[in-house]
């Protein structure tokens, strides 16, 4: 069969790599793709938001299944466009992708269906938001309502910081129209865990757990980013936590969306906070996480194309989802200055070191093929992932592999997965 993947980042590279392992698949296209994805797929020069062009391409090339990796096209309604053309596509329709597209919608849904989350208020008037903050408890969290590349969340420790945050989001429009509405919610403390899941509208099957590192600097300092690294599984995600989440969060979310006439088919990413009062939902995403996909998919034993098709066909209940009993760590190699200002166009050396090395992977997030070779083409450039029998081994392997890659102004965090060792010491 022929598969089209939509997107151009590390997540889509991980998806393309996993799809390439399916015995069912003999041709992969990716639009627009990147230099790493080109190893497995024919890259097509069509933008992820050019829905009509993408659908026409899928028809012209007799594509059997399209997999949408990115949030923007999902929230924009690409699945609806493809379905209208009679094309098979994996991902939620526009009315279901709102689960990620509007944080205010997601919070209201959780409140209505008693799904545990932080206390909050929604605002579309900056003056009312500022008035609310006068009597708020700090620290407090401000969230732009719409998509903001994972950066639309501000943690404010003082009233002045919060006022500046309201100005930045709602008045200065730092995140564009995403800041027309804003959620103000209580600050939760605890361990963060990410759990990705496949959903077919009724049935939900969760993948192995992971944990992301959002801040740019070591020790969780600096600005929020799209993710500087991740590990899987999380040692903090116990059977007790899993049992609670299945009963109070996972299935209730799927049932709530169905009850609202927004049946969800695709990936639901649950961002969880393990608080002293039990697990609570930090956020929902409507697609694979990036870089979470880069540690979860290498551990997945099941043919991913079988799972995609089961979600589209509504037969997920009959599918067994299996993962290796091992661990994975991903360290993101970024361009110095990310996420604010950085240079592009530096030649990447050492990619050949990953060839034919079992358990070591390099996923391209921001790269481009040129006459000089593969060069940096983004803030997050590569995700270096390694497997190991346990997290400590996987972490050592990942940092060993980081040294195989060289490019000017390479920057990365040195403490991805360090919490694992800290947890064992306690």
C-alpha positions in Angstrom: 0.0 0.0 0.0 0.9 3.7 -0.4 1.1 6.0 2.6 1.3 9.8 2.7 2.6 11.4 5.9 2.0 15.2 6.4 4.6 17.2 8.3 8.3 18.0 8.4 9.7 17.5 11.9 11.2 14.9 14.2 7.8 13.4 14.9 7.1 12.8 11.2 10.6 11.3 10.8 9.8 8.9 13.6 6.4 8.0 12.0 8.0 7.5 8.6 10.6 5.3 10.0 8.0 3.2 11.9 5.7 3.0 8.8 8.7 1.8 6.7 8.9 -1.3 8.9 5.4 -2.4 8.0 5.2 -5.3 5.6 2.0 -3.8 4.1 3.7 -0.6 2.9 5.7 -0.4 -0.4 5.7 3.3 -1.0 5.8 6.3 1.4 5.4 10.0 0.5 5.9 12.9 2.9 4.7 16.4 2.4 6.8 18.5 2.8 9.3 16.2 4.7 12.9 16.9 5.5 16.4 15.6 4.8 16.1 12.7 7.3 12.6 11.7 6.2 13.9 11.4 2.6 15.7 8.2 3.7 12.3 6.4 3.9 9.9 8.6 1.8 9.7 10.5 -1.4 9.4 14.1 -0.2 6.7 16.2 -1.9 6.9 20.0 -2.1 3.4 20.8 -0.8 2.9 22.7 2.5 1.0 21.0 5.4 -1.7 23.7 5.2 -2.4 23.3 1.5 -5.3 20.9 2.0 -6.7 20.9 -1.5 -3.3 20.3 -3.1 -2.5 17.5 -0.7 -5.9 15.8 -1.3 -5.4 16.1 -5.1 -1.9 14.5 -4.7 -3.3 11.7 -2.7 -5.9 11.0 -5.3 -3.6 11.3 -8.2 -1.0 8.9 -6.7 -3.6 6.4 -5.4 -2.5 6.9 -1.8 -4.2 4.3 0.5 -3.8 6.0 3.8 -2.7 9.5 4.8 -1.3 10.1 8.3 -1.4 13.7 9.6 1.5 14.4 12.0 1.0 18.1 12.8 -1.4 20.0 14.9 -2.1 23.0 12.6 -3.6 21.0 9.7 -5.6 18.8 12.1 -7.1 21.9 13.9 -7.6 23.5 10.5 -9.8 20.6 9.2 -7.6 18.6 6.8 -9.2 15.4 7.8 -12.7 16.7 6.8 -11.3 17.8 3.4 -9.7 14.3 2.8 -12.9 12.5 3.9 -15.0 14.6 1.6 -12.8 13.4 -1.3 -13.3 9.8 -0.2 -9.7 9.4 1.0 -8.7 7.3 4.0 -7.0 9.5 6.6 -5.7 9.0 10.1 -6.4 11.9 12.5 -9.3 13.7 14.2 -11.8 15.7 12.3 -11.8 19.5 12.9 -14.7 19.3 15.5 -12.6 16.8 17.5 -9.2 18.4 17.0 -10.6 21.3 19.0 -9.5 19.3 22.0 -6.0 20.7 21.3 -7.1 23.7 19.3 -8.8 25.4 22.2 -7.5 25.1 25.8 -10.7 26.9 26.9 -12.8 24.1 25.2 -10.7 21.4 26.8 -11.0 22.9 30.3 -14.7 23.3 30.0 -15.0 19.7 28.8 -13.1 18.4 31.8 -15.2 20.5 34.1 -18.5 19.3 32.6 -17.5 15.6 32.7 -15.6 15.7 36.0 -12.2 14.8 34.6 -9.5 15.9 37.1 -7.7 19.1 36.1 -6.4 22.3 37.7 -9.0 25.0 38.7 -9.2 27.7 36.1 -11.1 30.6 34.5 -11.4 31.5 30.8 -11.1 35.2 29.6 -11.6 37.0 26.3 -11.3 40.4 27.8 -7.8 41.4 29.0 -9.2 43.9 31.5 -11.3 41.2 33.2 -8.2 38.9 33.3 -6.2 41.6 35.0 -8.9 42.2 37.5 -9.1 38.5 38.3 -5.3 38.4 38.9 -5.6 41.0 41.7 -7.0 38.4 44.1 -5.2 35.3 42.6 -2.9 33.0 44.4 0.7 32.8 43.0 2.4 31.2 41.2 -0.3 31.0 38.5 -0.4 29.7 35.0 -1.4 31.7 31.9 -2.2 29.8 28.7 -3.0 31.2 25.2 -6.2 29.5 24.1 -5.0 28.3 20.6 -2.0 26.6 19.1 1.4 28.2 20.0 4.0 25.6 19.1 4.1 24.4 22.6 5.3 27.8 23.9 2.0 29.5 24.8 2.2 28.7 28.5 3.6 31.2 31.0 4.2 30.4 34.7 4.0 33.6 36.7 5.4 33.9 40.2 4.2 37.5 41.0 1.3 39.7 40.2 3.5 41.9 38.0 4.8 38.9 36.0 1.2 37.9 35.4 0.1 41.3 34.3 3.0 41.4 31.9 1.9 38.0 30.7 -1.7 39.1 30.0 -0.3 42.0 28.0 2.1 39.8 26.1 -0.6 37.2 25.2 -3.8 39.2 24.8 -2.6 42.8 23.9 0.8 42.4 22.2 -0.5 39.1 20.5 2.9 37.4 21.0 1.2 34.1 19.9 -1.1 35.8 17.3 -4.8 35.0 17.2 -4.1 32.1 19.7 -4.1 34.8 22.4 -7.6 36.2 21.6 -8.8 34.1 24.5 -6.8 33.0 27.5 -7.0 30.4 30.3 -5.8 31.3 33.8 -5.3 28.3 36.0 -3.9 27.2 39.3 -0.3 26.2 39.4 0.0 22.4 40.1 3.1 20.7 41.5 4.2 17.2 41.0 5.8 14.9 38.4 4.8 15.5 34.8 4.1 12.4 32.6 3.0 12.1 29.0 0.8 9.3 27.9 -0.1 8.9 24.2 -3.0 6.9 23.1 -4.7 5.5 19.9 -8.5 6.2 19.7 -11.1 5.0 17.2 -14.1 7.1 18.5 -15.1 4.7 21.3 -12.1 2.5 22.2 -8.8 3.9 23.6 -5.5 2.0 23.7 -2.6 3.7 25.6 1.0 3.6 24.6 3.9 3.4 26.9 4.6 6.4 29.2 7.1 9.2 28.5 8.4 12.4 30.1 9.4 15.5 28.2 11.8 18.3 29.2 10.3 21.6 28.0 12.7 24.2 29.3 15.7 25.3 27.2 18.4 25.0 29.9 19.8 22.4 32.3 17.9 22.1 35.6 14.7 23.1 33.9 15.8 26.7 33.5 15.2 29.1 30.7 12.4 29.5 28.3 9.7 27.0 27.3 10.5 25.2 24.0 8.9 22.6 21.8 10.8 20.0 23.9 14.6 19.5 24.5 14.5 15.8 25.2 12.4 13.0 26.6 12.6 9.5 28.1 10.4 6.4 28.2 9.0 4.8 30.3 8.4 7.2 33.3 9.4 5.5 36.6 6.7 7.6 38.2 3.9 6.2 36.1 3.0 3.2 38.3 0.2 0.6 37.9 -1.8 2.6 40.6 -1.5 5.8 38.5 -2.4 3.9 35.3 -5.5 2.3 36.9 -6.7 5.7 38.2 -6.1 7.4 34.8 -8.0 4.6 32.9 -11.0 5.0 35.1 -11.1 8.8 35.6 -9.2 10.4 32.7 -8.7 8.2 29.5 -12.0 6.6 28.8 -14.0 9.5 30.3 -12.3 11.9 27.8 -13.2 9.6 24.8 -16.7 9.2 26.1 -17.1 13.0 26.7 -16.0 13.8 23.2 -18.5 11.2 21.8 -21.3 12.6 24.0 -20.5 16.1 22.6 -21.0 14.8 19.0 -17.2 15.1 18.5 -16.2 11.5 18.2 -12.4 11.4 18.3 -10.4 9.2 16.0 -6.6 9.5 16.0 -4.1 10.2 18.8 -4.9 11.8 22.1 -1.8 12.9 24.0 -2.5 13.2 27.7 -0.2 15.6 29.5 -0.5 14.6 33.2 0.6 16.1 36.5 1.0 13.6 39.3 -0.1 15.8 42.2 -0.4 15.1 45.9 -4.2 14.9 45.2 -3.8 12.3 42.4 -3.2 12.6 38.6 -4.7 15.6 36.8 -4.7 16.6 33.2 -2.3 19.5 32.3 -3.2 19.5 28.6 -4.5 17.5 25.7 -2.9 17.2 22.3 -4.5 15.7 19.2 -1.4 14.1 17.7 1.9 12.4 18.6 4.1 14.5 20.8 7.5 15.7 19.5 9.9 14.5 20.9 7.8 11.9 22.7 7.2 10.0 19.5 10.9 9.6 19.2 11.1 7.4 22.3 7.7 5.8 22.2 7.8 4.5 18.6 11.2 2.8 18.8 9.8 0.7 21.7 6.6 -0.2 19.9 6.4 -3.9 18.7 3.0 -3.7 16.9 2.8 -2.8 13.2 1.8 0.9 13.3 -0.1 0.7 10.1 -2.4 -2.0 11.5 -3.2 0.4 14.4 -3.8 3.4 12.1 -6.2 1.4 10.1 -8.0 0.0 13.2 -8.6 3.6 14.4 -10.0 4.7 11.0 -12.2 1.6 10.8 -13.4 1.6 14.4 -11.9 -1.8 15.2 -9.3 -0.8 17.7 -10.8 -3.1 20.4 -9.5 -6.1 18.3 -6.0 -4.8 18.1 -3.2 -5.8 20.6 -0.8 -2.9 21.3 2.6 -4.2 22.5 5.8 -2.5 23.6 9.3 -3.7 24.3 10.3 -4.2 27.9 13.2 -1.7 27.6 13.8 2.0 27.8 14.6 4.9 25.4 16.1 8.4 25.9 16.1 11.2 23.3 18.3 14.2 23.5 17.4 17.1 21.2 20.3 18.8 19.4 19.3 22.5 18.9 20.9 25.6 17.4 22.4 27.9 20.0 20.0 30.7 20.8 16.8 28.5 20.4 14.0 29.2 21.1 14.6 33.0 20.5 17.1 33.7 17.8 19.5 31.3 16.0 21.4 30.8 12.8 20.7 28.2 10.1 22.8 26.6 7.3 25.6 24.8 9.2 26.7 21.5 7.7 25.9 18.5 10.0 28.7 16.0 10.3 28.5 12.4 11.7 25.1 11.2 10.5 26.7 8.2 9.0 27.7 7.0 12.5 24.1 5.9 13.0 24.0 3.6 10.0 23.5 -0.1 10.9 23.8 0.6 14.6 20.9 -1.3 16.3 19.2 0.7 19.1 20.6 4.1 18.0 18.5 6.6 15.9 18.8 10.2 14.7 15.5 11.8 13.9 15.6 15.1 11.8 13.6 18.0 13.1 15.1 20.9 11.2 17.4 19.9 8.4 17.8 20.5 4.7 19.7 18.8 1.9 22.0 21.2 0.0 24.9 20.9 -2.4 27.2 21.1 0.6 25.5 18.3 2.4 22.7 18.2 5.0 22.6 21.5 6.9 20.7 22.9 10.0 17.4 24.4 9.1 15.6 25.1 12.4 15.9 25.7 16.1 15.5 22.1 17.0 17.8 20.3 14.5 18.0 16.6 15.5 16.7 14.1 18.1 19.3 11.6 19.1 17.5 8.5 20.5 19.0 5.4 22.1 17.6 2.2 23.6 18.8 0.4 26.6 17.8 -2.4 29.0 16.8 0.3 31.5 16.6 4.1 31.6 20.1 4.5 33.0 21.6 2.5 30.2 19.5 4.2 27.6 20.6 7.6 28.9 24.3 6.7 28.8 23.8 5.4 25.2 22.0 8.5 24.1 24.7 10.9 25.4 27.4 8.7 23.8 25.6 9.1 20.5 25.2 12.8 20.9 29.0 13.0 20.5 28.8 11.3 17.1 27.2 14.4 15.7 28.8 17.8 15.0 27.6 21.1 13.6 28.5 24.7 14.5 26.6 26.2 17.4 25.3 22.7 18.5 23.4 23.1 21.8 21.7 20.5 24.0 20.7 19.8 27.6 23.0 17.6 29.7 20.4 16.4 32.2 17.7 14.6 30.1 16.4 11.8 32.3 18.4 12.8 35.3 15.2 12.7 37.3 15.4 8.9 36.9 18.6 8.7 39.0 17.2 11.2 41.6 14.0 9.1 42.0 16.1 6.0 42.8 18.1 7.9 45.4 14.9 8.9 47.3 
